[in-house]
Amino acid sequence: MPARSPYADKLAAIPTRRREVDVLGSTTRYWVYGPEDAETTVVVVHGYRGEHHGLEPVIAQMPGIRFLSPDLPAFGESTPLVGTPHSIDGYAAWLAGFLDALALEKPPVVLGHSFGSIVASSAVADHGVATPALVLVNPIAMSGIGGPRKVAAAVTVGYYSLAGRLPERLGSLLLDNAAIVRVMSLTLVKTKDRALRRWIHEEHARFFSRFASRDTVLEGFHASISTDVSAFAPRIRIPTLLVAARLDDITPVSAQFDLQRMMTDATLEILEDVGHLIHYEVPELAAAAIARFLDRVL
């Protein structure tokens, strides 16, 4: 029997609608959570190999806000970009186009998680995305291959390199391998709560391999290690919240302090006893930090 989400009841109380829009050749599916007439709208950019379900535990804690949560092109239910590479610049251009296509009455807050933190930062810094505030959860503050677990990073690079060298069918099977996905999940999870751990592993098993093709997921991987938020930070001049984790295996806390100093107006919140899965393990704390920030800057 599948594990039940500990956040299911709160999420079920929030109205949810599925919609789609065409952006740069991608049929982009997105989900609208919360009241249409909410005072605040937040557009969510999820992490690498994730999709819109990933940030739902955070959304569930904030019923008064309208969230727009798309599946990134080539992940989840969104089709790939056409004529635009699945690079950071390509995804940032897509995000700018997505926001234009929504034609919202006023600019939304932009929230990026992990890989999405790089995309969101690039969009704000270099693609003219107008937003009153930026929220980055588990921001990638330094190169993904230069983090505290260098051996694990080298193994990950080797894994994706092998998937790219194999024939496409075999490469796709390697990327979709359930045992490897479980190892990744075991590496990232920090909670000691057995029920929560089981649910997180099942979430990764269900959603981590919903990608369009071997080639697009490899493009996304190379994008994820090609740069980081620090490359865009000096050009981000709006209020920014960094929600970081003390036990993050991808970006050490010291790099988050460095990132904060690079920005004009950045607030850093460090959550204890959690790693790169803030959105799964402590969404209540993340939501509280976001709410405090939005109350202050909007």
Short mmCIF file of the C-alpha atoms (twelve columns), coordinates in Angstrom:
data_MODEL
# 
_entry.id   MODEL 
# 
loop_
_atom_site.group_PDB 
_atom_site.id 
_atom_site.type_symbol 
_atom_site.label_atom_id 
_atom_site.label_alt_id 
_atom_site.label_comp_id 
_atom_site.label_asym_id 
_atom_site.label_seq_id 
_atom_site.Cartn_x 
_atom_site.Cartn_y 
_atom_site.Cartn_z 
_atom_site.pdbx_PDB_model_num 
ATOM 1   C CA . MET A 1   0.000  0.000  0.000   1 
ATOM 2   C CA . PRO A 2   1.463  3.404  -1.003  1 
ATOM 3   C CA . ALA A 3   2.545  5.744  1.771   1 
ATOM 4   C CA . ARG A 4   0.116  8.586  2.369   1 
ATOM 5   C CA . SER A 5   1.421  12.123 2.151   1 
ATOM 6   C CA . PRO A 6   1.582  13.758 5.589   1 
ATOM 7   C CA . TYR A 7   0.488  16.960 3.853   1 
ATOM 8   C CA . ALA A 8   -2.455 15.486 1.925   1 
ATOM 9   C CA . ASP A 9   -5.249 16.883 4.087   1 
ATOM 10  C CA . LYS A 10  -3.974 20.454 3.949   1 
ATOM 11  C CA . LEU A 11  -3.382 20.243 0.209   1 
ATOM 12  C CA . ALA A 12  -6.849 18.781 -0.413  1 
ATOM 13  C CA . ALA A 13  -8.393 21.874 1.191   1 
ATOM 14  C CA . ILE A 14  -6.757 24.131 -1.419  1 
ATOM 15  C CA . PRO A 15  -8.555 24.542 -4.779  1 
ATOM 16  C CA . THR A 16  -6.383 23.254 -7.632  1 
ATOM 17  C CA . ARG A 17  -6.759 23.718 -11.397 1 
ATOM 18  C CA . ARG A 18  -4.667 22.274 -14.260 1 
ATOM 19  C CA . ARG A 19  -3.930 24.522 -17.225 1 
ATOM 20  C CA . GLU A 20  -1.532 24.755 -20.161 1 
ATOM 21  C CA . VAL A 21  0.108  27.384 -22.338 1 
ATOM 22  C CA . ASP A 22  2.514  27.262 -25.300 1 
ATOM 23  C CA . VAL A 23  5.947  28.802 -24.635 1 
ATOM 24  C CA . LEU A 24  8.962  28.501 -26.960 1 
ATOM 25  C CA . GLY A 25  7.460  25.421 -28.580 1 
ATOM 26  C CA . SER A 26  6.755  23.714 -25.257 1 
ATOM 27  C CA . THR A 27  3.220  22.832 -24.278 1 
ATOM 28  C CA . THR A 28  3.740  23.870 -20.690 1 
ATOM 29  C CA . ARG A 29  1.316  22.334 -18.208 1 
ATOM 30  C CA . TYR A 30  0.913  24.195 -14.968 1 
ATOM 31  C CA . TRP A 31  -1.216 23.986 -11.839 1 
ATOM 32  C CA . VAL A 32  -2.968 26.829 -10.065 1 
ATOM 33  C CA . TYR A 33  -3.346 26.455 -6.290  1 
ATOM 34  C CA . GLY A 34  -5.351 28.730 -4.042  1 
ATOM 35  C CA . PRO A 35  -7.854 31.521 -4.572  1 
ATOM 36  C CA . GLU A 36  -7.933 33.308 -7.937  1 
ATOM 37  C CA . ASP A 37  -8.411 36.629 -6.151  1 
ATOM 38  C CA . ALA A 38  -5.484 36.190 -3.752  1 
ATOM 39  C CA . GLU A 39  -3.535 39.335 -2.962  1 
ATOM 40  C CA . THR A 40  -0.228 37.555 -3.618  1 
ATOM 41  C CA . THR A 41  0.710  35.267 -6.511  1 
ATOM 42  C CA . VAL A 42  3.851  33.114 -6.482  1 
ATOM 43  C CA . VAL A 43  5.251  31.363 -9.555  1 
ATOM 44  C CA . VAL A 44  7.206  28.232 -8.628  1 
ATOM 45  C CA . VAL A 45  10.220 26.794 -10.509 1 
ATOM 46  C CA . HIS A 46  10.980 23.229 -9.402  1 
ATOM 47  C CA . GLY A 47  14.270 21.348 -9.229  1 
ATOM 48  C CA . TYR A 48  16.105 19.131 -11.710 1 
ATOM 49  C CA . ARG A 49  14.186 15.953 -12.621 1 
ATOM 50  C CA . GLY A 50  11.367 17.136 -10.409 1 
ATOM 51  C CA . GLU A 51  7.963  18.443 -11.409 1 
ATOM 52  C CA . HIS A 52  5.087  20.387 -9.898  1 
ATOM 53  C CA . HIS A 53  4.283  17.834 -7.173  1 
ATOM 54  C CA . GLY A 54  7.580  18.519 -5.400  1 
ATOM 55  C CA . LEU A 55  6.682  21.911 -3.936  1 
ATOM 56  C CA . GLU A 56  3.114  20.919 -3.003  1 
ATOM 57  C CA . PRO A 57  4.033  20.300 0.667   1 
ATOM 58  C CA . VAL A 58  5.113  23.951 0.949   1 
ATOM 59  C CA . ILE A 59  2.079  25.177 -0.992  1 
ATOM 60  C CA . ALA A 60  -0.153 23.185 1.366   1 
ATOM 61  C CA . GLN A 61  1.020  25.357 4.274   1 
ATOM 62  C CA . MET A 62  0.054  28.646 2.564   1 
ATOM 63  C CA . PRO A 63  -3.637 28.443 1.572   1 
ATOM 64  C CA . GLY A 64  -4.177 32.202 1.228   1 
ATOM 65  C CA . ILE A 65  -1.646 32.614 -1.593  1 
ATOM 66  C CA . ARG A 66  -2.183 31.768 -5.249  1 
ATOM 67  C CA . PHE A 67  0.623  29.532 -6.554  1 
ATOM 68  C CA . LEU A 68  1.274  28.859 -10.236 1 
ATOM 69  C CA . SER A 69  3.442  25.756 -10.536 1 
ATOM 70  C CA . PRO A 70  4.502  24.604 -14.023 1 
ATOM 71  C CA . ASP A 71  6.315  21.450 -14.995 1 
ATOM 72  C CA . LEU A 72  9.554  22.618 -16.585 1 
ATOM 73  C CA . PRO A 73  9.780  21.831 -20.323 1 
ATOM 74  C CA . ALA A 74  10.749 18.169 -20.916 1 
ATOM 75  C CA . PHE A 75  9.763  17.181 -17.361 1 
ATOM 76  C CA . GLY A 76  6.486  15.973 -15.907 1 
ATOM 77  C CA . GLU A 77  3.649  16.720 -18.311 1 
ATOM 78  C CA . SER A 78  5.352  19.570 -20.198 1 
ATOM 79  C CA . THR A 79  6.792  18.892 -23.651 1 
ATOM 80  C CA . PRO A 80  10.361 19.914 -24.580 1 
ATOM 81  C CA . LEU A 81  11.423 23.297 -25.882 1 
ATOM 82  C CA . VAL A 82  11.645 23.591 -29.667 1 
ATOM 83  C CA . GLY A 83  14.608 25.397 -31.192 1 
ATOM 84  C CA . THR A 84  15.835 26.435 -27.745 1 
ATOM 85  C CA . PRO A 85  18.364 24.364 -25.753 1 
ATOM 86  C CA . HIS A 86  17.462 22.983 -22.346 1 
ATOM 87  C CA . SER A 87  20.180 25.117 -20.794 1 
ATOM 88  C CA . ILE A 88  19.989 27.639 -17.958 1 
ATOM 89  C CA . ASP A 89  19.643 30.428 -20.504 1 
ATOM 90  C CA . GLY A 90  17.005 28.457 -22.397 1 
ATOM 91  C CA . TYR A 91  15.000 27.712 -19.270 1 
ATOM 92  C CA . ALA A 92  15.321 31.325 -18.108 1 
ATOM 93  C CA . ALA A 93  14.013 32.518 -21.492 1 
ATOM 94  C CA . TRP A 94  11.170 30.026 -21.133 1 
ATOM 95  C CA . LEU A 95  10.320 31.355 -17.652 1 
ATOM 96  C CA . ALA A 96  10.227 34.919 -19.000 1 
ATOM 97  C CA . GLY A 97  7.954  33.751 -21.820 1 
ATOM 98  C CA . PHE A 98  5.745  31.801 -19.418 1 
ATOM 99  C CA . LEU A 99  5.190  34.863 -17.263 1 
ATOM 100 C CA . ASP A 100 4.440  36.974 -20.340 1 
ATOM 101 C CA . ALA A 101 1.920  34.389 -21.549 1 
ATOM 102 C CA . LEU A 102 0.105  34.447 -18.199 1 
ATOM 103 C CA . ALA A 103 -0.547 38.184 -18.599 1 
ATOM 104 C CA . LEU A 104 -1.051 38.641 -14.861 1 
ATOM 105 C CA . GLU A 105 -2.409 41.938 -13.566 1 
ATOM 106 C CA . LYS A 106 0.674  42.508 -11.425 1 
ATOM 107 C CA . PRO A 107 4.085  40.834 -11.338 1 
ATOM 108 C CA . PRO A 108 4.185  37.671 -9.207  1 
ATOM 109 C CA . VAL A 109 6.786  36.662 -6.678  1 
ATOM 110 C CA . VAL A 110 9.174  34.111 -8.222  1 
ATOM 111 C CA . LEU A 111 10.234 31.068 -6.172  1 
ATOM 112 C CA . GLY A 112 12.929 28.646 -7.314  1 
ATOM 113 C CA . HIS A 113 13.989 25.422 -5.639  1 
ATOM 114 C CA . SER A 114 17.429 23.848 -6.189  1 
ATOM 115 C CA . PHE A 115 17.987 23.786 -10.000 1 
ATOM 116 C CA . GLY A 116 15.025 26.134 -10.185 1 
ATOM 117 C CA . SER A 117 16.963 28.624 -8.056  1 
ATOM 118 C CA . ILE A 118 19.494 28.977 -10.893 1 
ATOM 119 C CA . VAL A 119 16.789 29.297 -13.548 1 
ATOM 120 C CA . ALA A 120 14.871 31.889 -11.525 1 
ATOM 121 C CA . SER A 121 18.018 33.904 -10.785 1 
ATOM 122 C CA . SER A 122 19.038 33.926 -14.444 1 
ATOM 123 C CA . ALA A 123 15.544 35.004 -15.480 1 
ATOM 124 C CA . VAL A 124 15.540 37.915 -13.036 1 
ATOM 125 C CA . ALA A 125 19.148 38.986 -13.656 1 
ATOM 126 C CA . ASP A 126 19.368 38.631 -17.435 1 
ATOM 127 C CA . HIS A 127 15.938 38.095 -18.990 1 
ATOM 128 C CA . GLY A 128 13.960 41.062 -17.743 1 
ATOM 129 C CA . VAL A 129 11.613 39.122 -15.465 1 
ATOM 130 C CA . ALA A 130 9.867  41.654 -13.245 1 
ATOM 131 C CA . THR A 131 9.068  40.485 -9.744  1 
ATOM 132 C CA . PRO A 132 8.721  42.328 -6.440  1 
ATOM 133 C CA . ALA A 133 10.658 39.617 -4.610  1 
ATOM 134 C CA . LEU A 134 12.636 36.440 -5.216  1 
ATOM 135 C CA . VAL A 135 12.573 33.327 -3.016  1 
ATOM 136 C CA . LEU A 136 15.263 30.656 -3.398  1 
ATOM 137 C CA . VAL A 137 14.867 27.387 -1.481  1 
ATOM 138 C CA . ASN A 138 17.972 25.184 -1.248  1 
ATOM 139 C CA . PRO A 139 19.723 27.642 -3.584  1 
ATOM 140 C CA . ILE A 140 22.658 26.287 -5.566  1 
ATOM 141 C CA . ALA A 141 25.150 28.852 -4.305  1 
ATOM 142 C CA . MET A 142 28.235 27.212 -5.812  1 
ATOM 143 C CA . SER A 143 29.019 24.688 -8.525  1 
ATOM 144 C CA . GLY A 144 27.071 21.477 -8.061  1 
ATOM 145 C CA . ILE A 145 30.260 19.478 -8.601  1 
ATOM 146 C CA . GLY A 146 32.240 21.526 -6.088  1 
ATOM 147 C CA . GLY A 147 30.072 20.855 -3.035  1 
ATOM 148 C CA . PRO A 148 30.998 19.069 0.186   1 
ATOM 149 C CA . ARG A 149 30.519 15.543 -1.234  1 
ATOM 150 C CA . LYS A 150 32.987 15.559 -4.103  1 
ATOM 151 C CA . VAL A 151 33.140 11.774 -4.494  1 
ATOM 152 C CA . ALA A 152 29.360 11.544 -4.800  1 
ATOM 153 C CA . ALA A 153 29.411 14.439 -7.280  1 
ATOM 154 C CA . ALA A 154 32.064 12.682 -9.381  1 
ATOM 155 C CA . VAL A 155 30.010 9.479  -9.371  1 
ATOM 156 C CA . THR A 156 26.947 11.440 -10.469 1 
ATOM 157 C CA . VAL A 157 28.844 13.039 -13.358 1 
ATOM 158 C CA . GLY A 158 30.113 9.605  -14.380 1 
ATOM 159 C CA . TYR A 159 26.588 8.184  -14.245 1 
ATOM 160 C CA . TYR A 160 25.186 10.833 -16.580 1 
ATOM 161 C CA . SER A 161 28.231 10.604 -18.857 1 
ATOM 162 C CA . LEU A 162 27.714 6.853  -19.203 1 
ATOM 163 C CA . ALA A 163 24.009 7.368  -19.961 1 
ATOM 164 C CA . GLY A 164 25.047 9.723  -22.761 1 
ATOM 165 C CA . ARG A 165 27.549 7.298  -24.271 1 
ATOM 166 C CA . LEU A 166 25.224 4.315  -24.313 1 
ATOM 167 C CA . PRO A 167 22.697 3.746  -27.110 1 
ATOM 168 C CA . GLU A 168 19.634 5.870  -26.424 1 
ATOM 169 C CA . ARG A 169 17.407 3.009  -25.229 1 
ATOM 170 C CA . LEU A 170 20.032 1.690  -22.806 1 
ATOM 171 C CA . GLY A 171 20.864 5.214  -21.665 1 
ATOM 172 C CA . SER A 172 17.205 5.869  -20.906 1 
ATOM 173 C CA . LEU A 173 16.932 2.621  -18.965 1 
ATOM 174 C CA . LEU A 174 19.977 3.586  -16.900 1 
ATOM 175 C CA . LEU A 175 18.522 7.004  -16.116 1 
ATOM 176 C CA . ASP A 176 15.187 5.412  -15.194 1 
ATOM 177 C CA . ASN A 177 16.737 2.670  -13.041 1 
ATOM 178 C CA . ALA A 178 14.696 2.355  -9.854  1 
ATOM 179 C CA . ALA A 179 17.635 1.168  -7.743  1 
ATOM 180 C CA . ILE A 180 19.728 4.200  -8.687  1 
ATOM 181 C CA . VAL A 181 16.823 6.547  -7.974  1 
ATOM 182 C CA . ARG A 182 16.478 4.937  -4.534  1 
ATOM 183 C CA . VAL A 183 20.206 5.403  -3.821  1 
ATOM 184 C CA . MET A 184 19.852 9.083  -4.720  1 
ATOM 185 C CA . SER A 185 16.863 9.396  -2.422  1 
ATOM 186 C CA . LEU A 186 18.656 7.638  0.439   1 
ATOM 187 C CA . THR A 187 21.612 9.981  -0.002  1 
ATOM 188 C CA . LEU A 188 19.532 13.138 0.261   1 
ATOM 189 C CA . VAL A 189 17.004 12.288 2.971   1 
ATOM 190 C CA . LYS A 190 17.909 13.334 6.532   1 
ATOM 191 C CA . THR A 191 14.752 12.829 8.586   1 
ATOM 192 C CA . LYS A 192 14.668 9.958  11.083  1 
ATOM 193 C CA . ASP A 193 10.868 9.683  10.783  1 
ATOM 194 C CA . ARG A 194 10.360 6.283  9.130   1 
ATOM 195 C CA . ALA A 195 6.933  7.081  7.700   1 
ATOM 196 C CA . LEU A 196 8.164  10.340 6.219   1 
ATOM 197 C CA . ARG A 197 11.256 8.646  4.779   1 
ATOM 198 C CA . ARG A 198 9.096  6.011  3.120   1 
ATOM 199 C CA . TRP A 199 6.836  8.655  1.588   1 
ATOM 200 C CA . ILE A 200 9.811  10.656 0.275   1 
ATOM 201 C CA . HIS A 201 11.318 7.569  -1.354  1 
ATOM 202 C CA . GLU A 202 7.979  6.783  -2.998  1 
ATOM 203 C CA . GLU A 203 7.689  10.369 -4.252  1 
ATOM 204 C CA . HIS A 204 11.091 10.084 -5.912  1 
ATOM 205 C CA . ALA A 205 10.177 6.709  -7.395  1 
ATOM 206 C CA . ARG A 206 6.939  8.137  -8.835  1 
ATOM 207 C CA . PHE A 207 8.146  11.457 -10.155 1 
ATOM 208 C CA . PHE A 208 11.937 11.543 -10.558 1 
ATOM 209 C CA . SER A 209 11.916 9.779  -13.932 1 
ATOM 210 C CA . ARG A 210 9.135  11.696 -15.668 1 
ATOM 211 C CA . PHE A 211 11.338 13.172 -18.375 1 
ATOM 212 C CA . ALA A 212 10.721 13.439 -22.115 1 
ATOM 213 C CA . SER A 213 13.855 11.692 -23.394 1 
ATOM 214 C CA . ARG A 214 17.396 10.651 -22.590 1 
ATOM 215 C CA . ASP A 215 18.796 13.641 -24.486 1 
ATOM 216 C CA . THR A 216 16.658 16.290 -22.793 1 
ATOM 217 C CA . VAL A 217 17.424 14.994 -19.313 1 
ATOM 218 C CA . LEU A 218 21.146 15.028 -20.173 1 
ATOM 219 C CA . GLU A 219 20.837 18.605 -21.433 1 
ATOM 220 C CA . GLY A 220 19.209 19.498 -18.145 1 
ATOM 221 C CA . PHE A 221 21.962 17.809 -16.160 1 
ATOM 222 C CA . HIS A 222 24.712 19.657 -17.993 1 
ATOM 223 C CA . ALA A 223 22.762 22.865 -17.401 1 
ATOM 224 C CA . SER A 224 22.560 22.074 -13.677 1 
ATOM 225 C CA . ILE A 225 26.340 21.826 -13.299 1 
ATOM 226 C CA . SER A 226 27.233 24.589 -15.772 1 
ATOM 227 C CA . THR A 227 26.708 27.493 -13.380 1 
ATOM 228 C CA . ASP A 228 25.101 28.503 -10.083 1 
ATOM 229 C CA . VAL A 229 23.201 31.362 -8.470  1 
ATOM 230 C CA . SER A 230 26.399 33.253 -7.625  1 
ATOM 231 C CA . ALA A 231 26.892 33.971 -11.341 1 
ATOM 232 C CA . PHE A 232 23.713 36.077 -11.310 1 
ATOM 233 C CA . ALA A 233 23.633 37.334 -7.714  1 
ATOM 234 C CA . PRO A 234 25.347 40.712 -8.233  1 
ATOM 235 C CA . ARG A 235 22.689 41.660 -10.809 1 
ATOM 236 C CA . ILE A 236 19.741 40.755 -8.590  1 
ATOM 237 C CA . ARG A 237 18.639 43.999 -6.957  1 
ATOM 238 C CA . ILE A 238 15.295 43.065 -5.468  1 
ATOM 239 C CA . PRO A 239 14.476 41.673 -2.010  1 
ATOM 240 C CA . THR A 240 15.566 38.031 -1.989  1 
ATOM 241 C CA . LEU A 241 15.026 35.261 0.544   1 
ATOM 242 C CA . LEU A 242 17.499 32.391 0.724   1 
ATOM 243 C CA . VAL A 243 16.126 29.354 2.573   1 
ATOM 244 C CA . ALA A 244 19.127 27.122 3.152   1 
ATOM 245 C CA . ALA A 245 19.747 23.862 5.014   1 
ATOM 246 C CA . ARG A 246 22.467 23.167 7.534   1 
ATOM 247 C CA . LEU A 247 22.951 19.584 6.259   1 
ATOM 248 C CA . ASP A 248 22.705 20.263 2.520   1 
ATOM 249 C CA . ASP A 249 24.983 17.818 0.665   1 
ATOM 250 C CA . ILE A 250 25.035 19.940 -2.488  1 
ATOM 251 C CA . THR A 251 25.784 23.454 -1.196  1 
ATOM 252 C CA . PRO A 252 27.549 24.113 2.136   1 
ATOM 253 C CA . VAL A 253 26.197 26.808 4.439   1 
ATOM 254 C CA . SER A 254 29.402 28.841 4.021   1 
ATOM 255 C CA . ALA A 255 28.554 29.294 0.320   1 
ATOM 256 C CA . GLN A 256 25.085 30.544 1.270   1 
ATOM 257 C CA . PHE A 257 26.625 33.316 3.388   1 
ATOM 258 C CA . ASP A 258 28.883 34.195 0.443   1 
ATOM 259 C CA . LEU A 259 25.823 34.317 -1.822  1 
ATOM 260 C CA . GLN A 260 23.974 36.584 0.586   1 
ATOM 261 C CA . ARG A 261 26.881 39.051 0.565   1 
ATOM 262 C CA . MET A 262 26.822 39.204 -3.249  1 
ATOM 263 C CA . MET A 263 23.217 40.403 -3.338  1 
ATOM 264 C CA . THR A 264 21.895 43.912 -2.759  1 
ATOM 265 C CA . ASP A 265 19.051 42.899 -0.427  1 
ATOM 266 C CA . ALA A 266 19.162 39.250 0.643   1 
ATOM 267 C CA . THR A 267 17.816 37.589 3.781   1 
ATOM 268 C CA . LEU A 268 19.278 34.209 4.718   1 
ATOM 269 C CA . GLU A 269 17.297 31.691 6.775   1 
ATOM 270 C CA . ILE A 270 19.167 28.518 7.750   1 
ATOM 271 C CA . LEU A 271 17.065 25.521 8.741   1 
ATOM 272 C CA . GLU A 272 18.645 22.979 11.089  1 
ATOM 273 C CA . ASP A 273 18.602 19.164 10.896  1 
ATOM 274 C CA . VAL A 274 17.586 19.073 7.233   1 
ATOM 275 C CA . GLY A 275 19.422 18.753 3.939   1 
ATOM 276 C CA . HIS A 276 18.499 19.265 0.288   1 
ATOM 277 C CA . LEU A 277 14.893 18.152 0.789   1 
ATOM 278 C CA . ILE A 278 13.539 21.143 2.703   1 
ATOM 279 C CA . HIS A 279 10.347 20.991 0.625   1 
ATOM 280 C CA . TYR A 280 9.651  17.392 1.693   1 
ATOM 281 C CA . GLU A 281 10.999 17.237 5.242   1 
ATOM 282 C CA . VAL A 282 10.234 20.639 6.792   1 
ATOM 283 C CA . PRO A 283 7.769  22.432 4.486   1 
ATOM 284 C CA . GLU A 284 6.152  24.073 7.521   1 
ATOM 285 C CA . LEU A 285 9.423  25.819 8.401   1 
ATOM 286 C CA . ALA A 286 10.021 26.838 4.801   1 
ATOM 287 C CA . ALA A 287 6.484  28.218 4.503   1 
ATOM 288 C CA . ALA A 288 6.852  30.162 7.759   1 
ATOM 289 C CA . ALA A 289 10.111 31.730 6.536   1 
ATOM 290 C CA . ILE A 290 8.515  32.636 3.203   1 
ATOM 291 C CA . ALA A 291 5.442  34.108 4.896   1 
ATOM 292 C CA . ARG A 292 7.572  36.291 7.196   1 
ATOM 293 C CA . PHE A 293 9.576  37.514 4.236   1 
ATOM 294 C CA . LEU A 294 6.544  38.306 2.077   1 
ATOM 295 C CA . ASP A 295 4.844  40.120 4.947   1 
ATOM 296 C CA . ARG A 296 7.923  42.316 5.245   1 
ATOM 297 C CA . VAL A 297 8.661  43.124 1.614   1 
ATOM 298 C CA . LEU A 298 5.263  43.241 -0.123  1 
# 
